[in-house]
Amino acid sequence: MSESLLSFSEVLLFGRELSDLKLKQRSVRLAEELDSHTDLNNSFLKIDGVPVREDDRVLVQVGDAANEYSGIYKVVKATGGKFKFEKRKKVSHDSFVYIRRGRQFKNTYWQQTANRHKDQLFIEQDDRRRGRGVNNFIGDQFGGDARLARIYGFAYDGTYYEMPEPTIFLVHGHGESATGGNLPYGFKLDKAGDDTTQQTARAPMNPSVSGVAAADYQMASDIRVWNYDQADYTIRMDIAAGQIEEVLLDVYFEYDAPMVSGAKVSGAKVSGAKVSGAKVSGAKVSGAKVSGAKVSGAKARGE
């Protein structure tokens, strides 16, 4: 990928997707609205202008009222090379379903509004906005490919920065391999004998993936990279583990000499900030502003 003016504002997140902490959401590939007289056993090739595939999940709303036919169906093979619906599944009351593809319904949300045991009624929503604001920047991030990842570092403005400790971020998709698929040098050679393995972040050979022109480090295997603009919205979660006294009471009630990563912060008030484990960010500590840094092994005093 060539350089562009937008490269100056991109932020690359390096990390791995979490396997034991998942976003609870439902998404399907396609959606279709049918009138109440449509036979669900009819075969088809396309839905909403998109060719269907076996095992696709499709949201089907039959008619304009709650009924026992609307729901999420699985696409299976039928005769003559066509497909049909099978195995209807219900969606819980007030739940949202995200549509990933389609000419008309792509990137739309549908809410199941019927509070009945068998009947379902899906209403297309403009978005998942809560409240009366004119934007929904955070809510719109929870699309069908949203997931959580443990981020170890990031690249910005041609420099790679290592996080003081890994942090959980909301990301989208599986990301790209930061190590060329973990392939060793010389794994792929062309007819001229030149290496085409593209170990992007171990050398690093491709600034579009690594975000830097040179490096004195090597990326570990299986690290993925997600590309964002610095103005994009996301969610960050700092994890703190320990005794309740340390992670809750000491922070909230400001007991004498609470410990912040081995350093005593005493005689200072920590307010308007999140103190998670060892990190104090975006807050004023005893008159001195500590932003995006790790406070360790020293006393924080006013400056």
C-alpha positions in Angstrom: 0.0 0.0 0.0 1.3 3.4 -0.9 1.6 6.4 1.4 -1.2 9.0 1.5 -2.0 12.1 3.4 -4.3 10.1 5.7 -1.3 8.1 6.9 -0.3 10.9 9.2 -3.5 10.4 11.3 -3.5 6.6 11.4 -3.0 4.6 14.6 -2.1 0.9 14.4 -3.0 -1.3 17.4 -0.9 -4.4 18.0 -2.3 -7.3 20.1 -4.3 -10.5 20.2 -8.0 -11.2 20.2 -9.4 -12.3 23.5 -10.8 -15.9 23.5 -12.5 -15.9 26.9 -14.2 -12.5 26.8 -16.7 -12.1 24.0 -19.2 -9.4 23.1 -22.7 -10.7 23.4 -24.4 -9.7 20.1 -26.2 -11.3 17.2 -25.5 -10.7 13.6 -26.7 -12.3 10.4 -25.6 -11.9 6.8 -28.9 -10.9 5.2 -32.4 -9.7 5.9 -35.7 -10.0 4.0 -39.2 -8.7 4.5 -42.0 -11.0 3.2 -45.7 -10.5 3.0 -47.9 -12.6 5.1 -48.9 -14.9 2.1 -45.4 -15.9 1.1 -44.6 -19.6 1.3 -41.3 -20.0 3.3 -40.7 -23.3 1.5 -40.1 -21.5 -1.8 -36.5 -21.8 -3.2 -34.3 -18.9 -4.1 -30.9 -17.8 -5.3 -30.6 -14.2 -4.0 -31.8 -12.3 -1.0 -31.8 -8.5 -1.0 -29.9 -8.5 -4.3 -27.0 -10.7 -2.9 -26.3 -14.3 -3.9 -26.9 -16.6 -0.9 -24.5 -19.3 0.3 -25.2 -22.5 2.2 -25.3 -22.0 6.0 -26.0 -18.3 5.7 -28.1 -16.8 8.5 -31.0 -14.7 7.3 -33.4 -12.5 9.4 -36.9 -12.9 8.0 -39.9 -10.7 8.9 -43.2 -12.0 7.7 -46.0 -9.4 7.4 -46.3 -6.4 9.7 -47.4 -8.0 12.9 -45.8 -10.5 15.4 -46.2 -14.1 14.3 -44.7 -17.5 14.7 -42.9 -17.4 11.3 -40.6 -14.5 11.6 -37.2 -15.2 13.0 -33.6 -16.1 12.0 -33.4 -18.9 9.4 -30.5 -21.1 8.2 -30.0 -21.4 4.4 -29.7 -24.9 3.1 -29.4 -26.4 -0.4 -32.6 -27.2 -2.3 -33.2 -28.9 -5.7 -32.1 -27.4 -8.9 -29.0 -25.6 -7.4 -31.2 -23.3 -5.4 -31.6 -22.7 -1.7 -34.3 -22.7 1.0 -34.9 -21.7 4.6 -34.6 -24.2 7.5 -34.4 -24.3 11.3 -36.0 -21.1 12.5 -34.5 -19.6 15.7 -36.1 -17.0 17.9 -34.5 -13.8 19.3 -35.1 -12.6 22.9 -37.3 -9.6 23.5 -35.7 -6.2 22.9 -32.6 -7.7 21.4 -30.9 -6.2 18.3 -29.8 -8.1 15.2 -27.1 -6.5 13.0 -27.3 -7.1 9.2 -23.9 -7.3 7.5 -24.8 -7.5 3.8 -27.5 -6.6 1.3 -28.4 -3.8 -1.1 -31.2 -2.3 1.0 -30.5 -3.6 4.6 -26.7 -3.6 4.8 -25.4 -2.2 8.1 -28.8 -1.9 9.6 -30.1 -2.9 13.1 -33.4 -4.7 13.7 -35.0 -4.9 17.1 -37.2 -7.8 18.2 -40.2 -6.1 19.9 -42.6 -8.9 20.6 -42.7 -10.1 24.2 -44.3 -13.4 23.5 -43.2 -17.0 23.8 -43.5 -18.0 20.1 -44.2 -14.8 18.1 -41.5 -12.5 16.8 -41.7 -9.0 15.3 -38.6 -7.3 14.0 -38.6 -3.5 13.5 -35.8 -1.9 11.5 -34.0 0.8 13.6 -32.0 3.8 12.3 -29.4 2.8 14.9 -29.0 1.7 18.5 -29.1 5.2 19.8 -30.0 5.6 23.5 -30.8 9.1 24.8 -31.5 12.3 23.0 -28.2 13.2 21.5 -27.6 13.7 17.8 -24.9 11.2 17.5 -24.2 7.6 18.4 -20.5 7.3 17.9 -19.9 4.7 20.6 -23.0 2.6 20.0 -22.2 2.4 16.2 -18.9 0.6 17.0 -20.8 -2.5 18.1 -21.2 -3.9 14.5 -21.2 -7.5 13.5 -17.4 -7.7 13.5 -16.7 -6.0 16.8 -14.6 -7.9 19.3 -12.2 -7.3 22.2 -8.4 -7.6 21.9 -5.5 -7.3 24.3 -3.3 -4.5 23.0 0.4 -4.6 23.8 1.5 -1.5 21.8 0.7 0.9 19.0 2.3 2.7 16.2 1.7 6.4 15.5 3.5 9.0 13.4 6.2 6.6 12.4 7.1 5.4 15.9 6.1 2.2 17.8 5.1 2.7 21.4 4.9 -0.2 23.9 2.1 0.0 26.5 3.1 0.1 30.1 0.9 -2.9 30.6 -1.5 -4.7 28.1 -4.9 -3.1 27.8 -8.2 -4.3 26.4 -9.6 -2.3 23.4 -12.7 -2.7 21.2 -11.5 -3.6 17.7 -13.1 -4.8 14.5 -12.4 -7.9 12.5 -9.5 -10.3 12.9 -6.9 -7.8 12.0 -3.9 -8.4 9.8 -0.9 -10.6 10.7 1.9 -8.4 12.0 4.5 -11.0 11.2 3.6 -12.1 7.6 1.7 -15.1 8.9 4.6 -16.2 11.2 6.5 -17.4 8.1 10.3 -17.7 8.4 12.6 -15.7 6.0 12.9 -17.5 2.7 9.7 -19.4 3.0 8.4 -18.0 -0.3 10.8 -17.4 -3.1 10.0 -16.2 -6.6 11.7 -17.6 -9.8 14.5 -15.2 -9.4 15.2 -16.4 -5.9 14.0 -13.2 -4.2 12.2 -13.6 -0.9 8.5 -12.8 -1.0 7.5 -13.9 2.4 6.8 -10.3 3.5 7.6 -10.6 7.2 6.2 -7.2 7.7 6.9 -6.4 11.4 9.9 -8.5 12.1 12.2 -6.6 9.7 9.8 -4.5 9.3 9.5 -4.5 5.5 6.1 -2.9 4.9 5.4 0.5 6.6 1.7 0.2 5.7 1.4 -2.8 8.2 4.1 -2.0 10.8 3.6 1.8 10.8 7.4 2.4 11.1 10.3 2.7 8.7 12.9 0.9 11.0 12.8 -0.9 14.3 15.1 -2.5 16.9 12.6 -5.0 18.0 10.9 -8.2 16.7 7.2 -8.9 16.9 6.2 -12.2 18.6 4.3 -14.7 16.5 0.5 -14.5 16.2 0.4 -10.7 16.9 -2.3 -9.0 14.9 -2.6 -5.3 13.9 -5.7 -3.2 13.6 -5.6 0.1 11.6 -7.6 3.1 12.8 -7.8 6.9 12.4 -6.9 8.9 15.5 -10.4 10.4 15.4 -12.2 7.0 15.5 -14.2 6.0 18.6 -13.4 3.0 20.6 -13.7 1.5 24.2 -10.8 0.9 26.5 -10.8 -1.3 29.6 -8.0 -1.2 32.1 -8.0 -4.4 34.3 -7.0 -4.3 37.9 -6.6 -7.4 40.0 -6.0 -7.7 43.7 -7.6 -7.5 47.1 -10.9 -5.6 47.3 -9.1 -3.3 49.8 -6.5 -2.4 47.2 -8.6 -2.1 44.0 -11.7 -0.5 45.5 -11.4 0.8 49.1 -8.0 2.4 48.9 -8.8 4.1 45.7 -12.3 5.3 46.6 -11.8 6.3 50.2 -8.2 7.5 49.9 -6.8 5.6 52.8 -3.4 6.6 54.1 -0.6 5.9 51.7 -2.5 4.0 49.0 -0.1 2.2 46.8 0.1 3.0 43.1 2.5 0.6 41.4 4.9 0.6 44.3 4.9 4.3 44.8 3.1 6.1 47.7 0.8 8.8 46.6 0.2 10.6 50.0 -1.3 13.9 50.8 -2.7 14.3 47.4 -6.2 14.0 46.1 -6.9 11.9 43.0 -10.2 13.1 41.5 -11.9 13.1 38.1 -9.8 10.3 36.9 -9.8 6.5 36.6 -7.1 4.8 38.7 -6.9 1.3 37.4 -4.3 -1.0 39.0 -1.0 0.7 38.4 -1.9 3.3 35.9 -3.0 6.9 36.6 -4.1 8.5 33.4 -5.9 11.7 32.4 -5.8 13.0 36.0 -4.1 15.6 38.1 -2.2 14.1 41.0 -1.3 16.6 43.7 -1.3 19.4 41.2 1.0 17.7 38.7 -0.6 16.4 35.6 0.2 12.7 34.9 -1.1 11.7 31.5 -0.5 8.4 29.8 2.5 7.5 32.0 3.2 4.9 34.6 3.8 6.2 38.2 6.3 3.8 39.8 9.0 4.0 42.4 8.6 7.7 43.1 6.5 10.1 45.0 4.2 12.3 43.0 4.3 15.9 44.2 3.0 19.2 43.0 4.8 21.1 40.3 
